[in-house]
């Protein structure tokens, strides 16, 4: 696995984790009872982006390491994922 492949794999895992973690523990302005004029009532009060970015990075790294070890050691190859072998 070259550097570019490893970086792309990490970014894909990182963005998947972002989409999983970002909507967690969001409190909307409607739930808080203080809607700021000019914003939608469903806008978050405090999205905690820095805290979530740290958690996303930790989770992505924890998921990334075993995947890379599996790829480098050859425990699973592209031939193992070929569900439609050629005759």
N, C-alpha and C positions, 0 to 999 in steps of 0.2 A: 504494500500500500504506500503510494507516494504522498508527499506533503499536501498536495492539492486535494486528493481524494479524502485524506484524513480531515482536512479543514472543512470541506463540503459536508462530510458526514456529521461532524460536530455541529455545524450551523443548522443542518436539517433537524437534528435532535434538539438543539437549543430552541429553535422556533416552534417545534411541536410542543415542547414544554411550556413555552410562553403562552400558546393558545390554550393549554390546559390550566395553567396557574392564574392567568390574568383575570378571569371572571370570578375567582374565589374570594370570598369575604368582602364583597363590594356592597356598600351601603349607599343607596341613591338619595338624592336630595329630597324626594318625596317621603322616604322612610325617616329621614332626619327631621323633616318638617321645616326646613329652611331652603326654599328655592330661590336661587340668585336670579334676578331679572335678566332676561336675554339668553338664558341657558335652558335646555330641556330639563324637565322635572326628573327624568331618568338618569341624568348625569351623576357620576359618583361624587361623593363628598370628599373622600380622601382615597385615591386609588392605590397609595403605598407603592409607587413604581420602583423606588430604590430597593425596598425590602423584597419585593417580588423578583426584581432582577437578580438579586443575590441568590434567592432560593431557586430560581430557574437555572442559574449557572451551576449551583451545587447539584441539582437534580440531573442536569444534562451531563455533567462530568461523571456522576455515578453511573449513569446509563451508558455513557460513551466508552468508558474503560473496558468493561467486559466484552462489548461488541468488537472493539479494536483487537483485543487479545484473541478473541475467537477467529477473526479474519486473518490476523497475522500467523497464528498457529495452524491455520488451514482446517480447523475442526468442521467448519461449514464452508463449502465452496459454491461457486455459481452452478456447478454441475449437480449439486445436491438440490438446488432450487429449480431445476429444469423439470417441470411437471408434465411437459409434452415432449418426450424424447423423439428424435427423428428416427424414422424406420431404417 
